[in-house]
């Protein structure tokens, strides 16, 4: 198992370029600061065209990362469902897009409903995150599974972690037409969205 650290010590490791494992309300997260996000694809053995999301301690930590003006409908959904199991894929520009979504023009952002994750994010700042699993395998749901999958990656302590829902976050994308599109059904379904994912 990787070493177990408190939030402040783990945040310092993250800011120095390490990856880390930590609990969220949905599944275990594998995270890194955006400048070191490329290691997430390598650790997961995942194709780099699959974007990772930016997780923050609050909406106000995430909005500036988009590099575009924040629209009212985005704020309304965030106020209603964050912290929680909702990922918003929003138009974005700037270096963070290239680090988290190479070749793309959007960023997925989320505030998790997990006290331990929020404490870490308050210390570390927003983190590039993805579910803790090798590409194609089920997501890890506890510290023990995560430690077996990623034995060299440090973990947030204390363990054991709170039990996550095991259900991935709902993913909504803001389209060029100025409406929400459901990309993945998950933990919440806001009334603004109807219909099935494509």
Rosetta blueprint (number, residue, H / E / L):
1 X L
2 X L
3 X L
4 X E
5 X E
6 X L
7 X H
8 X H
9 X H
10 X H
11 X H
12 X H
13 X H
14 X H
15 X H
16 X L
17 X L
18 X L
19 X L
20 X E
21 X E
22 X E
23 X L
24 X L
25 X L
26 X L
27 X L
28 X L
29 X E
30 X E
31 X E
32 X E
33 X L
34 X H
35 X H
36 X H
37 X L
38 X H
39 X H
40 X H
41 X H
42 X H
43 X H
44 X H
45 X L
46 X L
47 X L
48 X L
49 X L
50 X L
51 X L
52 X L
53 X E
54 X E
55 X E
56 X L
57 X L
58 X L
59 X H
60 X H
61 X H
62 X H
63 X H
64 X H
65 X H
66 X H
67 X L
68 X L
69 X L
70 X L
71 X L
72 X H
73 X H
74 X H
75 X H
76 X H
77 X H
78 X H
79 X H
80 X H
81 X H
82 X L
83 X L
84 X L
85 X L
86 X E
87 X E
88 X E
89 X E
90 X E
91 X E
92 X L
93 X L
94 X L
95 X H
96 X H
97 X H
98 X H
99 X H
100 X H
101 X L
102 X L
103 X L
104 X L
105 X L
106 X E
107 X E
108 X E
109 X E
110 X E
111 X L
112 X L
113 X L
114 X L
115 X H
116 X H
117 X H
118 X H
119 X H
120 X H
121 X H
122 X H
123 X H
124 X H
125 X L
126 X L
127 X E
128 X E
129 X E
130 X E
131 X E
132 X L
133 X L
134 X L
135 X L
136 X L
137 X L
138 X L
139 X L
140 X L
141 X L
142 X L
143 X H
144 X H
145 X H
146 X H
147 X H
148 X H
149 X H
150 X L
151 X L
152 X L
153 X L
154 X E
155 X E
156 X E
157 X L
158 X L
159 X L
160 X L
161 X L
162 X L
163 X L
164 X L
165 X L
166 X L
167 X L
168 X L
169 X L
170 X E
171 X E
172 X E
173 X E
174 X E
175 X L
176 X L
177 X L
178 X L
179 X L
180 X E
181 X E
182 X E
183 X E
184 X E
185 X L
186 X L
187 X L
188 X L
189 X L
190 X L
191 X L
192 X L
193 X L
194 X L
195 X L
196 X L
197 X L
198 X L
